[in-house]
Amino acid sequence: MAIWLVLLVLQVSTPLDDSFPPIGIIDFYGLGAISERQVRDALQIKEGDTFSEESREARRRLEALPGIAQARLELACCEAGKSILYVGLQHKGAPALVFRPAPRGAIRLPLEIVKAGQDFEAALGKAIIKGDAAEDRSQGHALGQNPELRAVQERFVSLANRNLSRLRDVLRKSADPDQRALAAQVIAYVDNKEAIVRDLVQAMHDPDADVRNNSMRALAVMADFSHSSPKKRHIPATPFVEMLSSIEWTDRNKASFALLGLTADRDPKILSELRARALTPLTEMARWKTPGHAQAAFALLGRIAGFSEERILAAWNSGDREAVIAAASR
């Protein structure tokens, strides 16, 4: 899998926010029988626009389309200095993911972990502005190449090992979704990765999208590392296959990258499950205009089609996405 230079997206997406750069790309998922033109007409937002309070009405207009139960709009940063807007639809009567009830516990993280989380967000923002958010995953957790970002993540290692029990309890029981999301992020840095797989898989069923995002991102990094490590970790694929049909863009994004690692050995059971349950969402994602967001889904379709890694990469580099999509669908 070393030939793939895909972007494992950091959590830099956000609800609609007029502080983001103008929109450079609009991409869609979950359209079904509704055409992109219908969605664009209801959206009333186009490339080059910036968000304003009036733009928040777009979701209401989308949900007024025939047969649409829910709509999602999410900004991600950035491609060529501009924002990416993802527009997702869920149709009435379509199977929807069911998440666990929100916990109600009063348990909270130690203040030193909260402070480390704040420092991470500040360092990440600076690194992204500088275009310096690349990372090393060779230890089974993410370490930024940016020195300030890496220093905070190295603090996570000692914090996770000293506070594993508290992190688990917060992840399962805390009523505060921000606390659960931070717990999912920090617990990934514990030395014994095998011990936390179950915690992170359970957190994939959290009702909060940020908790799921951080849990899946941690598992995706572990899956990537496990492929090249003599010590394999059992990370189940089915929860990620299910997430490919989520209405939340972050669910789809992180699931595709986790599955890229989990199918590196061409496990026929996983590939068969993807063919049976996820061809449509993978096809939509493989057509996205942002290369770093589309490439994982494209590679998965190539593996479903039985193409070699070299052939998949050659098709990607030549821009021949449709040939791979067609081969996977046959």
Wavefront OBJ file of the C-alpha trace (Angstrom):
o trace
v 0.000 0.000 0.000
v 3.042 2.260 0.112
v 2.377 3.265 -3.506
v -0.770 5.105 -2.425
v -0.222 8.683 -1.323
v -3.784 9.194 -0.156
v -4.686 11.933 2.273
v -5.966 10.647 5.599
v -7.966 13.760 6.321
v -7.521 15.428 9.656
v -10.661 16.639 11.351
v -10.681 20.028 9.704
v -14.232 19.885 8.445
v -16.796 22.033 10.160
v -20.443 23.001 10.118
v -21.243 25.868 7.770
v -18.913 28.696 8.668
v -18.514 31.984 6.831
v -14.919 32.273 8.066
v -13.888 29.542 5.594
v -12.427 30.455 2.176
v -14.791 30.653 -0.798
v -16.035 27.346 -2.165
v -13.880 25.861 -4.892
v -15.558 22.455 -5.233
v -19.055 21.116 -4.591
v -19.466 17.348 -4.469
v -22.451 15.119 -3.770
v -23.416 11.724 -2.366
v -26.649 9.841 -1.757
v -28.357 11.312 -4.823
v -30.138 8.128 -5.894
v -32.653 8.947 -8.623
v -32.391 12.694 -8.013
v -30.166 14.462 -10.528
v -27.259 16.678 -9.585
v -29.007 19.529 -11.423
v -32.080 19.190 -9.178
v -29.884 19.291 -6.112
v -27.927 22.296 -7.338
v -31.154 24.143 -8.114
v -32.410 23.529 -4.565
v -29.033 24.242 -3.029
v -28.725 27.719 -4.595
v -25.032 27.733 -3.729
v -22.344 27.584 -6.377
v -18.585 27.429 -6.678
v -17.066 30.787 -5.786
v -19.694 31.591 -3.149
v -18.933 32.165 0.499
v -21.323 31.165 3.238
v -23.697 33.563 4.900
v -26.584 33.144 7.304
v -28.927 32.816 4.327
v -26.951 29.800 3.136
v -28.194 27.851 6.136
v -31.559 27.692 4.429
v -30.052 25.395 1.819
v -30.544 22.319 3.980
v -34.221 23.115 4.418
v -34.646 23.447 0.642
v -32.864 20.164 0.026
v -35.086 18.356 2.520
v -38.111 19.683 0.628
v -37.081 17.710 -2.471
v -39.391 14.756 -3.260
v -38.491 11.637 -1.291
v -35.708 13.207 0.763
v -35.709 12.523 4.503
v -32.502 14.318 5.505
v -29.777 16.464 3.985
v -26.292 17.342 5.158
v -23.957 20.138 4.128
v -20.388 20.049 5.317
v -17.393 22.215 4.538
v -13.910 20.736 4.401
v -10.615 22.549 4.037
v -9.031 22.894 1.581
v -8.156 22.306 -2.083
v -6.045 24.929 -3.866
v -6.774 27.347 -1.050
v -10.552 27.016 -1.357
v -13.211 25.174 0.628
v -14.918 21.972 -0.451
v -18.656 21.669 0.122
v -20.093 18.171 0.466
v -23.827 17.765 -0.027
v -25.367 14.503 1.169
v -28.908 13.172 0.941
v -30.773 10.366 2.651
v -33.943 9.105 0.985
v -37.173 8.254 2.767
v -37.450 4.539 3.396
v -33.727 3.916 2.882
v -31.926 2.014 5.660
v -30.417 4.445 8.142
v -27.567 3.823 10.545
v -28.674 3.376 14.143
v -26.372 4.722 16.843
v -26.400 4.057 20.570
v -28.249 6.470 22.875
v -26.191 9.386 24.109
v -24.615 8.562 27.480
v -25.507 10.661 30.525
v -22.547 10.220 32.855
v -20.854 13.072 34.675
v -17.326 11.672 34.274
v -14.793 14.038 32.719
v -11.208 13.931 31.505
v -8.323 15.222 33.630
v -7.515 18.877 32.996
v -4.079 18.004 31.598
v -5.738 16.024 28.781
v -8.192 18.847 28.088
v -5.265 21.293 27.895
v -3.386 18.976 25.559
v -6.461 18.778 23.350
v -6.665 22.572 23.178
v -2.973 22.787 22.348
v -3.462 20.204 19.594
v -6.281 22.192 17.973
v -4.182 25.374 18.022
v -1.122 23.615 16.588
v -3.191 21.829 13.944
v -4.744 25.089 12.763
v -1.305 26.657 12.330
v 0.050 23.580 10.554
v -2.844 23.524 8.085
v -2.402 27.211 7.268
v 1.283 26.516 6.569
v 0.467 23.446 4.480
v 2.463 21.398 6.984
v -0.029 18.775 8.198
v 1.685 15.640 6.836
v 2.128 12.858 9.351
v 4.095 9.744 10.243
v 2.006 6.641 11.090
v 4.885 4.214 11.568
v 4.159 3.757 15.285
v 0.483 2.942 14.852
v -0.653 6.448 15.767
v -0.375 9.770 13.994
v 2.629 12.028 14.585
v 2.741 15.258 12.603
v 5.835 16.333 10.758
v 5.164 19.855 12.032
v 7.293 20.148 15.225
v 4.667 21.952 17.312
v 1.948 19.497 16.332
v 4.184 16.497 16.927
v 5.184 17.742 20.379
v 1.543 17.783 21.479
v 0.902 14.321 20.045
v 3.945 12.985 21.887
v 2.329 14.295 25.086
v -0.717 12.214 24.163
v 1.404 9.047 24.456
v 2.222 9.503 28.143
v -1.248 10.857 28.899
v -2.915 7.840 27.279
v -0.762 5.314 29.130
v -1.320 7.005 32.499
v -5.056 7.523 32.043
v -6.277 4.534 30.025
v -9.050 3.588 32.459
v -10.384 7.165 32.618
v -10.248 7.536 28.845
v -12.293 4.356 28.439
v -14.871 5.497 30.967
v -15.242 8.927 29.368
v -15.542 7.393 25.903
v -18.382 5.117 27.049
v -20.149 7.157 29.698
v -19.589 10.927 29.494
v -22.589 13.055 28.589
v -20.260 15.620 26.989
v -19.635 14.750 23.294
v -16.538 16.963 23.157
v -15.048 14.995 26.029
v -15.861 11.711 24.296
v -14.319 12.934 21.036
v -11.121 13.963 22.799
v -11.012 10.644 24.643
v -11.278 8.814 21.298
v -8.409 10.877 19.947
v -6.048 10.480 22.905
v -6.724 6.802 23.681
v -5.274 5.940 20.260
v -1.794 6.817 21.582
v -1.665 4.093 24.226
v 1.229 1.659 23.765
v -0.945 -1.473 23.703
v -2.974 -0.829 20.549
v -4.622 -4.257 20.612
v -6.188 -3.396 23.970
v -8.138 -0.426 22.573
v -9.494 -1.813 19.295
v -12.755 -2.848 20.950
v -13.142 0.555 22.648
v -12.723 2.384 19.352
v -15.029 0.035 17.416
v -17.726 0.552 20.045
v -17.211 4.317 19.761
v -18.024 4.072 16.043
v -21.647 3.690 17.193
v -21.579 6.961 19.154
v -24.394 9.384 18.230
v -21.885 12.225 17.835
v -20.159 12.502 14.438
v -16.930 13.897 15.909
v -16.602 10.929 18.281
v -17.086 8.553 15.371
v -14.645 10.550 13.249
v -11.854 10.392 15.821
v -12.476 6.712 16.538
v -12.411 5.735 12.868
v -9.379 7.881 12.157
v -7.473 6.133 14.944
v -8.495 2.720 13.637
v -7.592 3.720 10.080
v -4.074 4.666 11.163
v -3.806 1.370 13.056
v -5.030 -0.581 10.029
v -2.486 1.157 7.816
v 0.304 0.414 10.291
v -0.828 -3.165 10.893
v -0.503 -4.004 7.204
v 3.246 -3.290 7.248
v 3.861 -4.591 10.771
v 4.626 -8.202 11.721
v 2.107 -7.840 14.551
v -1.381 -7.864 13.039
v -4.388 -6.469 14.865
v -7.915 -7.717 14.345
v -9.985 -4.726 13.274
v -13.431 -5.743 11.990
v -14.326 -4.456 8.541
v -18.143 -4.626 8.651
v -18.683 -1.461 10.756
v -16.667 0.510 8.191
v -18.587 -0.986 5.277
v -21.796 0.185 6.948
v -20.387 3.689 7.439
v -19.874 4.086 3.686
v -23.644 4.635 3.429
v -23.827 7.217 6.216
v -25.362 10.614 5.558
v -22.372 12.171 7.373
v -19.420 12.976 5.125
v -16.869 12.358 7.898
v -18.221 8.817 8.384
v -17.753 8.030 4.710
v -14.347 9.686 4.540
v -12.806 7.838 7.476
v -14.440 4.514 6.615
v -12.922 4.534 3.135
v -9.430 5.087 4.481
v -9.782 2.402 7.131
v -10.963 -0.054 4.498
v -7.990 0.807 2.323
v -5.761 -0.582 5.070
v -8.049 -3.494 5.876
v -8.119 -4.687 2.234
v -4.393 -4.278 1.585
v -4.026 -8.073 1.708
v -7.032 -8.529 -0.617
v -9.128 -10.398 1.946
v -11.827 -11.959 -0.283
v -14.502 -11.783 2.433
v -14.095 -8.023 2.852
v -13.983 -7.404 -0.894
v -17.091 -9.546 -1.373
v -18.906 -7.576 1.327
v -17.904 -4.299 -0.306
v -19.168 -5.517 -3.687
v -22.495 -6.615 -2.197
v -23.148 -3.613 0.036
v -21.112 -0.592 -1.008
v -20.655 -0.289 -4.781
v -22.938 2.742 -5.045
v -21.353 4.847 -2.283
v -17.839 3.877 -3.383
v -18.659 4.903 -6.951
v -19.964 8.279 -5.807
v -16.889 8.856 -3.684
v -14.458 7.734 -6.409
v -15.902 10.480 -8.627
v -15.334 13.268 -6.097
v -13.241 16.109 -7.474
v -10.840 16.380 -4.532
v -8.160 13.743 -5.221
v -7.244 13.186 -1.581
v -10.864 12.411 -0.744
v -11.633 10.250 -3.801
v -8.523 8.101 -4.051
v -9.268 5.603 -1.279
v -12.699 4.741 -2.719
v -11.169 4.470 -6.196
v -8.508 2.056 -4.916
v -11.150 -0.040 -3.180
v -13.098 -0.325 -6.442
v -9.914 -1.384 -8.200
v -9.360 -4.122 -5.650
v -12.972 -5.259 -5.991
v -12.341 -5.497 -9.751
v -9.249 -7.629 -9.101
v -6.781 -5.106 -10.533
v -3.184 -5.054 -9.318
v -2.012 -2.084 -7.269
v 0.144 -0.981 -10.187
v -2.805 -1.097 -12.585
v -5.025 0.829 -10.167
v -2.391 3.500 -9.702
v -1.794 3.776 -13.444
v -5.529 4.262 -14.041
v -5.645 6.901 -11.314
v -2.659 8.784 -12.702
v -4.104 8.701 -16.226
v -7.471 9.989 -15.003
v -9.296 6.879 -16.200
v -11.614 6.539 -13.224
v -14.622 5.331 -15.195
v -12.861 2.220 -16.505
v -12.130 1.060 -12.951
v -15.654 1.913 -11.783
v -17.118 -0.083 -14.676
v -14.863 -3.058 -14.009
v -15.845 -3.158 -10.341
v -19.535 -3.095 -11.266
v -19.329 -6.041 -13.668
l 1 2 3 4 5 6 7 8 9 10 11 12 13 14 15 16 17 18 19 20 21 22 23 24 25 26 27 28 29 30 31 32 33 34 35 36 37 38 39 40 41 42 43 44 45 46 47 48 49 50 51 52 53 54 55 56 57 58 59 60 61 62 63 64 65 66 67 68 69 70 71 72 73 74 75 76 77 78 79 80 81 82 83 84 85 86 87 88 89 90 91 92 93 94 95 96 97 98 99 100 101 102 103 104 105 106 107 108 109 110 111 112 113 114 115 116 117 118 119 120 121 122 123 124 125 126 127 128 129 130 131 132 133 134 135 136 137 138 139 140 141 142 143 144 145 146 147 148 149 150 151 152 153 154 155 156 157 158 159 160 161 162 163 164 165 166 167 168 169 170 171 172 173 174 175 176 177 178 179 180 181 182 183 184 185 186 187 188 189 190 191 192 193 194 195 196 197 198 199 200 201 202 203 204 205 206 207 208 209 210 211 212 213 214 215 216 217 218 219 220 221 222 223 224 225 226 227 228 229 230 231 232 233 234 235 236 237 238 239 240 241 242 243 244 245 246 247 248 249 250 251 252 253 254 255 256 257 258 259 260 261 262 263 264 265 266 267 268 269 270 271 272 273 274 275 276 277 278 279 280 281 282 283 284 285 286 287 288 289 290 291 292 293 294 295 296 297 298 299 300 301 302 303 304 305 306 307 308 309 310 311 312 313 314 315 316 317 318 319 320 321 322 323 324 325 326 327 328 329 330
